[in-house]
Structure formats: C-alpha cells, structure tokens
C-alpha cells in the first residue's frame, strides 16, 4: 500500500500541464502505482475543463474566489491518507519479477519491471544503464540533465546500506521503484513519493531484506552534514548540472 503521495499543488500543476518535464516524469511514474492519485488527477482535469468551458469569467476578486470555490466543491476530492506527505515533499513486454537475493543485483534473466513512464530513458533494464559507483554500497545512473539545472537520476543502494546524513540546497523528489528505505520521518516502499527541501535533514537507510532503487529529481545538489562527508560537497556540487 502506498502511503506517501505528491502534494495537491503538484498534482494540480501536473493536471494543468504547467509542471516541468522532470517533475511530470516523477508524477506520471507514481501514477502508474497509485490509483488514489490517478483519481485525483482525473477530478482536477474535469475542473480545468469546466473552468475553460465557463461562458464568461466574472470580474473582481470576490467573484473569482466564488467561482473557484464552486468548482472545487464539485470535485469532491477525497481526503488523502493521514500519512500523506504534503508540502514537506511506452509499451513493452512485462518482465516477470522473481525472488531476489537480499544483497545481489538481479541478473539479466531476473530483471525488475521498468515503469512505462521511464522506458524512454530506461529502454531495456536497470542493469544496462551506466552506473557510477559513489561508494561500495551506493550507485547512481544519470538519466537526464535539464537546462534549468535539474538532474534526473536513478539511485541504487545495497540492502542494509545508507546514504550519510545530508540536507538539500533545492527541492528533491524521490520515487521508490524497488525495495524500501527509511529515514527520521518514516518508511518508504515501492510507489511512495517523497518531497524534500532545504528544511529537511535526513539519513536514508535501506531495509535489510533487499536493495533499493529510486528515481530522484534534484533541482540542486544535496549537502552532506557530517564532519568527514562534508568534504565531498565540492565534488557533489561540481557534478550537478545546476553548477553549469
């Protein structure tokens, strides 16, 4: 069961088509896993269609507010689960997912199923990507560096391993594709959508039963906070597209 979702503001931007391509990628991949958010987006699209079909738009702040209130009342948006995070944070043959050893990557015969939304960037399998090892337990595969400085990447962490404590210098969106991890705020499993920004400091720890693969959208580089790991910050900044 999915417990963490994009905020209503982000879903609204997605439904209206005003969200950036990198965020749209993360949201659309989440929607593949989450019926709740698919229903929310459908309702928001209906609101948009009704708004544009209104014969005349009333003038004045009070009348506009009334129109907005009337439209929103027609959505009847269901309340998201209590632990939903808000404001913190094409066609291919399906590959059968087999039982995986806790500390081994799947072989090419035991591939994970790549979400449809990612298949333009991951056309075959995660194993065929160019992975860069950041540590013995952590690898990253860059999928796209956007013109606005946003980086789209996959992060792969071994079972039981962790990413050192860090904060963020910009917004970060994480979608769990395989496995699970936890931090000071909760436990995140397949399909969960997590938002982080400069207000958050955390230490993601992967569960011991399986590796974890996440889609990460970072608008700016992370910043390690440990006495030793902070020495890596200049290198992290250098390799993030926002530094260009």
Long-range contacts (C-beta under 8 A, 24 or more apart in sequence): 2-33, 2-34, 2-36, 2-189, 2-191, 2-192, 2-193, 3-81, 3-83, 3-84, 3-186, 3-188, 3-189, 3-192, 4-83, 4-84, 4-85, 4-89, 4-186, 4-188, 4-192, 4-193, 4-194, 5-30, 5-34, 5-36, 5-37, 5-80, 5-81, 5-84, 5-85, 5-193, 6-30, 6-37, 6-193, 6-195, 7-85, 7-86, 7-87, 7-89, 7-195, 8-40, 8-77, 8-80, 8-86, 9-87, 10-195, 11-37, 11-40, 11-41, 11-44, 12-44, 14-41, 15-41, 15-44, 15-45, 15-48, 16-44, 16-48, 20-146, 20-148, 20-150, 21-146, 22-144, 22-146, 22-150, 22-152, 22-217, 23-173, 23-217, 25-117, 25-118, 25-152, 25-215, 25-217, 26-173, 26-175, 26-193, 26-215, 26-217, 27-193, 28-117, 29-115, 29-117, 29-118, 29-175, 29-177, 29-215, 30-175, 30-191, 30-193, 31-117, 32-115, 32-116, 32-117, 33-115, 33-190, 33-191, 34-191, 34-193, 36-78, 36-80, 36-81, 39-78, 40-77, 40-78, 43-75, 43-76, 43-77, 44-75, 46-74, 46-75, 47-71, 47-72, 47-74, 47-75, 50-74, 83-186, 85-193, 85-194, 85-195, 87-195, 88-185, 88-194, 88-195, 88-196, 88-197, 88-199, 88-200, 89-173, 89-193, 89-194, 89-195, 89-196, 89-197, 89-200, 90-116, 90-119, 90-120, 91-116, 92-116, 92-119, 95-125, 100-210, 100-211, 102-159, 102-208, 102-209, 102-210, 102-211, 103-158, 103-159, 103-160, 103-211, 105-156, 105-211, 112-177, 112-178, 112-213, 115-177, 118-143, 118-215, 121-152, 122-154, 126-154, 126-156, 126-213, 129-154, 131-156, 137-161, 137-162, 138-163, 145-241, 146-241, 148-219, 149-219, 149-220, 149-240, 149-241, 149-242, 149-243, 149-244, 150-217, 150-218, 150-219, 150-241, 150-242, 151-216, 151-217, 151-218, 151-240, 151-241, 151-242, 152-215, 152-216, 152-217, 153-215, 153-216, 153-218, 154-213, 154-214, 154-215, 154-216, 155-213, 155-214, 155-216, 156-211, 156-212, 156-213, 157-181, 157-204, 157-206, 157-211, 157-212, 158-206, 158-211, 159-206, 159-207, 159-208, 159-209, 159-210, 159-211, 159-212, 160-205, 160-206, 160-207, 160-208, 161-205, 161-206, 162-203, 162-204, 162-205, 162-206, 163-203, 163-204, 164-203, 164-224, 164-225, 164-226, 164-229, 165-201, 165-202, 165-203, 165-224, 165-225, 165-226, 165-229, 166-201, 166-202, 166-203, 166-222, 166-223, 166-224, 166-225, 166-229, 167-198, 167-200, 167-201, 167-222, 167-223, 167-225, 168-196, 168-197, 168-198, 168-200, 168-218, 168-220, 168-222, 168-223, 169-198, 169-220, 169-221, 169-222, 169-223, 170-197, 170-198, 170-218, 170-219, 170-220, 170-221, 170-242, 171-195, 171-196, 171-197, 171-218, 171-219, 171-220, 172-196, 172-197, 172-216, 172-217, 172-218, 172-219, 172-222, 173-216, 173-217, 174-214, 174-215, 174-216, 174-217, 175-214, 175-215, 175-216, 176-212, 176-213, 176-214, 177-213, 177-214, 177-215, 178-210, 178-211, 178-212, 178-213, 179-206, 179-207, 179-210, 179-211, 179-212, 179-213, 180-206, 180-207, 180-210, 180-212, 181-205, 181-206, 181-207, 181-212, 181-214, 182-207, 201-225
